[in-house]
Amino acid sequence: MSTDLHSQSSMATGARQTMASWARVLESYADVPEIYQDTLKSLLEGRRTFPYVVLTPSFTGLDERTTEKLVCEVDDVVYILERAGDEVVVEGYPVDTIRDVEVGNILLYSWITLDGVTTGGKTSASTIEFNTATADRFAPFVDKLRRAPRKTVRAASHTEQAKFDALASASYKFMNYARSSLMSGEQVISMAWQPEIRVSVAPFLHLPFYRMITTAHLTVLTNKELILIREDERSSRTKKGMRYGGVWQYIPLRSVAGIALEQHTEELLALTIALLPGGRVDRLFAVSRRSEVEQLRDDMKRVIGQAIL
């Protein structure tokens, strides 16, 4: 009997610890921790309504313990208020100066990274980390940064989603990832798929040994943005060999400065995407993917040229 009570108590304690790592939506100033109140009031001066505010507590991520943060959006600026001891560090990212947004999840660990020019005029990046169970509470911020329509009408058309059907035989997971990434009104122009690349190296104790060159990834060009989806090398594998979770990077077309495709090695092609205001994204492809990668490159040059004009 005592063993059962101890087991139940341990389960209850574990459940409370798990829920303590969940992000929560704050409905009013009364819900805001005291350390953030003065800073938040200064950001909301003159506003009559309380904005959408999310508080994500500190918790242990993949590599280290994360810090507590309060996130809100005010007048097309996403603010991140980070607790640093007894102080609050504030960073604001105007939607129009965001260079790219990265969204990732590995089992219970999720994150969003904003990269762009801040309200202070500097190029910076900030990462918000949270328990995957509460990922939906951060979706409004991602939608805002991507200039997505309201949630109720954000789904892309079946015609555009069907353009990913060809991926079903190669990766049902990436097909669904790509479908769910599209916003309403987005049109898929081109895409390039690359399965994970591993090369054999010297055997160890007569066992085959492989070195990973790149995780599986998909590059999608739409009429609004560039969507890069990949698996994270830190993630463990499922029984079917795929890795858990994924990483999505959303790059508005205005942030793309140029694109180049070069021969990296005899077996590999290197696709380089230059970003504004500085930075780059590199993707490796097998030479067998040359035709679709060249098509992606050519379409990107055409779309960027139209955007610049």
N, C-alpha and C positions, 0 to 999 in steps of 0.2 A: 504493500500500500504506500509506504513512504517513498519507494522508488518511483511509483507512478506520479506522486505529487511533485517529486523533484524534477521528473521529466517534463511535466506540465509547466512547472515554474521556469525551467530553462527555455522551453519553447516560447513562453510569454515574454521572457526577457529578450530573447533573440528577435522576436517580432517587434518589440518596442525599439530595439537598437536599429533594426532595418528601417522602420518608419521614421526614426529620428534623422535618417540621412535623406529623406524625401524633400524635394523642393515644394514650397507651398505658395499659393496666390494670396497676397495681402489685400484685403478688401477696403481698408481705411487706415488713417493715421494711427488709430488705436492699436492696429495690428503690427505697426512698424517698430522694430527694436529701437530703443532710445538712442543708441549710438548713431543711427542713420537719420533720425528725425530732422535735425537742423539742416543737414545737407539736402535732404529731399524737399523740405519746405522751400529752400532757396531755388531749387530747380523748378518748382511748381508755382512760384510766385505769380499771382495774377490769374491763375487757372481756377475755375469754379468746380471742376470735376476731378475726382481722384483717378489717376491713370491705371493702366494695367501694370501691376508690380508683382515680381516673383522673388522670393527669398530662398536661396539654396544654401543649406548648412555645409559646414566642412565635413568631409568624410574621406576615408582612405580610398584613393584611386588605384591605378595600375602600378605606379612607381612611388608615390608619396601621398601624404595627406593634403587634401585640397583646402583652400581657404573659403570662408563664408563670403557670399556676395549677394547684393540686392540689385536686381535688374529691372529697368523700367524704360518706357518709350514716351518721350515728350516732344511734340512738335517735330516729328520726323528725325529725332535724334535718339539713339539707343544709348542709355547711360548704364555704366557698370560701376557700382559702389562696392568697394572691397574693404573688408575689415582688416586693418593692419595694426594689431595690438589694441591700443586705445584710440586709434585714429581711423579715419575713413579716406581712402584714396579713390578719386573719381576720374573716370575716363568717359568721354562722350564721343559717339561715332555717328555723324550725320549720314542718313541713308544715301544721299547723293554722292558721298565721297568714299563709300565702302568699295574697296578693291575686290574683295572676295569673302565668302563665308564658307567655313568648313563645319560640317556636322558629322559626328562619328559616334559609334556605339560598339562596345565589346562586352557582351553579356550585361552585367549590371552597371557598367561604367559607360557614361555618355559625356559628350562635350560639344561645345560650339566655340569656334574661334572666329573672331571678327578681325579683319585686316583692312586698314585704310587710313585716311587722314582724319585726325581727331578735331574736336572743336577748338583745340589749342593750336591747330595748324601743323602738327607733327605727324609723320607716318608711324603708325604703331600697330600692335596686335594684342588682343586680349582674349583669354580663354575662360569660358564658364564651364565648370565641371559639375555633374549631377548624377543622381541615381537614375538609371534608364526607366524605372517604373514611373517617373514623373516627366518623361520627355515631352509629353503632349503639352505641358505647361509652358514650354519654351517655343512651341511651334508658332505662336503669334509673332514672336520676334523675328524668326527666320522668314516667315511670310512677308513681314514688313520690309526686311532688308532685301528681299528678292523682288519687292514690288508686286507680290502676288495678290490676286483678288481675294475678297473675303472668303473665309473657310467654306462657306456653304456653296460657293460657286467656283472653287479653285480647281476641281478635277478637269484634267485635259480630256479632249474628245476621244471617243473610241477609235476613230480613224488614226489619230496620232499615236495612241498607245499601241495600236496594232502593228505599228512599224517596228516594234521590238519583238514581234512573234518569232522572228527568225532566230532569236537567241535561245529559244526554249530548249532545243536539243543540246546546245553547248553549255548553258547555265540558266536553269529555271530561276535561280535566285537573282541573278543579275537582270533577267528579263523583268521580274517584278520590281526590283529596285529602280530600274529605269522608268517603268510605267508610273510608279508612284512619285517620281521626281518631277514630272511635268506639271506645269501650271496651266490654268485655263488660258486659252489663246496662244499657247506656245505651239510652234510648228517645228517638227524634227526635220532638219536639213541633211545631216550626215552623221555617221557614227563609225567608230572603230573599236572592235573588241579584241582583247588579248588575254588568253588564259595564262595562268601562272607559268613562269619560265624557270626551270631548274636545270643545272648542268651537273654531270657526273664528275666527281673528283677522285683522287686516289682512295681506294678502299681502305677501311679500317678494320682490322681483325677479320679480313676476308669478307666483310659485309659491305654492300654498296653504300656510298655516301654521296649526298647531293648538296650543292650550294644554290641557294635561291638567288635568281637575278632580279626578278620582279614578281610581285603578287599579281593576281588576276585584276584586270582593270578595264573600264569601259569609258570611252570619250564620246560625248554627245554634243553636237552643235545644233542649237535651235535659233529661231529668229530673234530671241531675246538674250540668250546667255550661253555660256559653255558649261556643261555639266560633266564633272569628272567623278567617277565612282570607282572605288578600289577596295580591296581587302587590306586590313592592317596586319603587318608582319608580326605584331605582338600578340595577335589572336591565335588561340589554339584551334585545332581542326575538328570538324565533325566526323562521324564515322564514315561519311561518304567522301571525305577528303577535302571538303570546302572549309573555309575558315568561318568562325562565328562573327556575326556583325558585319559592318562595313563603314566606309568613310565617303561622304559626299562633299564635293567642293563646287560651289556655285560662283561663277565668274561672269559678271555682266559684260556684254560686248564692248561697252565703252572702256573697260579696263584692259582690253587686249590690244597690245601695241604691234604685235607681229607674230609670225609663226614660221618655223623652219624645220625641214626634215633632212637628216644627214645619215650617212652610213656610219654606224657606231663601231661595229666589228663585222666580220664576215657574215655572222648569223643574225646580227641585230641592227635595227634602225632606231635612231634617237629623234623623237619629236620634241621640239622646244617651243614653248609658248611664252613670249615676252609680255610682261604686265606693266600697267601704269598704276601708280607712280614709282616704278622700280620693282624688280623681282621677276621670277620666271618659274615655270612649271616644266618639268622634264618627264617624258614617258618613253619607255623602251618597248619596242615591238619586234616580233620575229620577222625575218625577211619575207616569210610566206604571207604576211599581212600587208605587203607593200601596196597593192592596188587600192585597198580600202583606206589605208593611211594617207596615200597620195590624194585620194578623192577628198578626204577630210581636210587636208592642207589646202587644196585648191578652193574648196567651198569656203573655208575660213577666210582666205585672202579676199575672195569676192565679197563676202558679207562685211568684213571689216572695211573694205574699200567703200562700200555703199554707206556704211555707218559714218565714215569720216567725211564723205561728200555731203 
